[in-house]
Amino acid sequence: MLLSIREISHQKQTRKHNCVSTCLSVVTGFAEEYIADEISKQGYSAPYPTEAAVKFLCRNGVHMEKVGGSIYSPLIEGGVYLVTCPSSINPKSAHMIVACVIEGSVMIRDPAVDLEDEQIYSSQDWRNGEIPCFEYFLLTDCNL
């Protein structure tokens, strides 16, 4: 079953390399600091790889299924996605954003808003095909 969109609020990352833990906070409701601490206990350090996100979500009842790569696939109405895309802070690493589909429109939540030197991805960028995705993942609730 799809992860409930509940109210997907926008959160800002507080450090340059905590986009993953901030996105996980957006979709789970856990505090970003708690998530960063839990991921660090597993031996990962920021910037966290996608593998760290998968493990954290799995332990908390959320399944993360890869549904697309560099070529856009249709997104499901009501779906919540974690999307990896190029980081403008470090071109050799990835940045994570949240995408959700509400009434046929893709809403982007980019936690890097207000960070110096970071390109911000928007819903308009998605509609224009201007977000160069590495991969994206549909989130489903394992408990429903």
C-alpha positions in Angstrom: 0.0 0.0 0.0 1.3 3.5 -0.8 2.7 5.5 2.0 0.1 8.0 3.2 0.8 11.5 1.9 -0.5 12.9 5.2 0.6 16.4 5.2 4.1 16.4 3.6 5.6 19.5 5.1 8.6 21.2 3.8 11.7 21.0 6.0 15.1 22.7 5.5 18.3 20.9 5.9 20.5 22.6 8.5 23.8 21.3 7.3 25.2 20.9 3.7 25.3 17.1 3.8 22.1 16.1 5.6 19.6 16.1 2.7 19.0 12.3 3.2 18.1 12.5 6.9 16.0 15.7 6.3 14.0 13.9 3.5 13.6 10.9 5.7 12.2 13.2 8.4 9.7 14.7 5.9 8.3 11.3 5.0 8.4 9.6 8.4 7.8 12.4 10.9 10.9 11.5 13.0 13.2 14.4 13.9 16.1 14.9 11.5 18.6 14.7 14.4 17.2 11.4 15.5 17.5 9.9 12.0 21.0 11.2 11.5 22.0 9.7 14.9 20.4 6.3 14.0 22.1 6.2 10.6 25.4 7.1 12.1 25.1 4.2 14.6 24.9 1.9 11.6 28.4 3.1 10.5 27.4 5.7 7.9 28.5 9.3 7.8 27.1 12.3 6.0 26.5 12.5 3.1 24.6 9.3 3.6 24.2 6.9 0.7 20.9 5.6 -0.5 21.6 2.3 1.2 21.4 4.1 4.6 18.0 5.4 3.7 16.7 2.0 2.7 17.9 0.4 5.9 16.4 3.2 8.1 13.0 3.1 6.3 12.9 -0.7 6.4 13.5 -0.7 10.2 10.6 1.7 10.5 8.0 0.0 8.4 8.5 1.7 5.1 9.5 -0.1 1.9 11.5 1.8 -0.7 11.2 0.4 -4.2 13.3 1.7 -7.1 10.9 2.7 -9.9 13.0 4.8 -12.2 16.4 6.0 -13.2 17.6 8.7 -15.5 14.6 8.3 -17.8 11.3 9.5 -16.3 8.7 6.9 -15.6 5.1 7.8 -14.9 4.5 8.6 -11.2 1.5 7.1 -9.4 -1.2 9.4 -8.1 -0.9 9.6 -4.3 2.7 8.3 -4.5 5.5 9.6 -2.3 9.0 9.3 -3.8 12.6 9.9 -2.7 14.6 11.2 -5.7 18.4 11.3 -6.0 19.7 14.0 -8.4 23.0 15.9 -8.8 24.3 18.0 -6.0 25.4 21.5 -6.9 27.6 21.6 -3.7 29.6 18.6 -4.7 29.2 17.5 -8.4 30.6 14.0 -7.6 27.8 13.3 -5.1 24.0 13.1 -5.1 21.4 15.2 -3.5 18.0 13.9 -2.3 14.6 15.5 -2.6 11.0 14.4 -2.0 8.4 14.2 -4.8 4.7 13.5 -4.2 1.8 13.3 -6.6 -1.3 15.2 -5.6 -4.3 15.6 -7.9 -2.0 14.9 -10.9 0.6 17.4 -10.0 4.1 16.6 -8.9 5.1 18.5 -5.8 8.8 18.8 -5.0 10.2 19.3 -1.5 13.9 20.2 -1.7 15.5 20.5 1.7 18.4 22.6 0.4 16.3 25.7 0.3 18.3 28.6 1.8 21.6 26.8 1.7 24.4 28.9 0.2 25.7 27.7 -3.2 23.0 25.0 -3.6 20.7 24.8 -6.6 17.1 24.3 -5.5 14.9 21.9 -7.5 11.2 22.9 -7.9 7.9 21.4 -9.0 8.3 23.6 -12.2 11.7 22.0 -12.9 10.0 18.5 -12.7 7.2 19.5 -15.1 9.8 20.9 -17.5 11.9 17.7 -17.3 14.8 19.7 -15.8 15.6 17.5 -12.8 18.4 15.1 -13.9 17.4 12.2 -11.8 19.9 9.4 -10.9 17.2 7.2 -9.5 13.8 7.5 -7.7 12.0 5.3 -5.3 8.3 4.8 -4.4 7.7 4.5 -0.7 5.1 2.1 0.6 3.9 1.4 4.1 4.7 -2.2 5.2 2.3 -1.9 8.1 -0.9 -1.3 6.2 
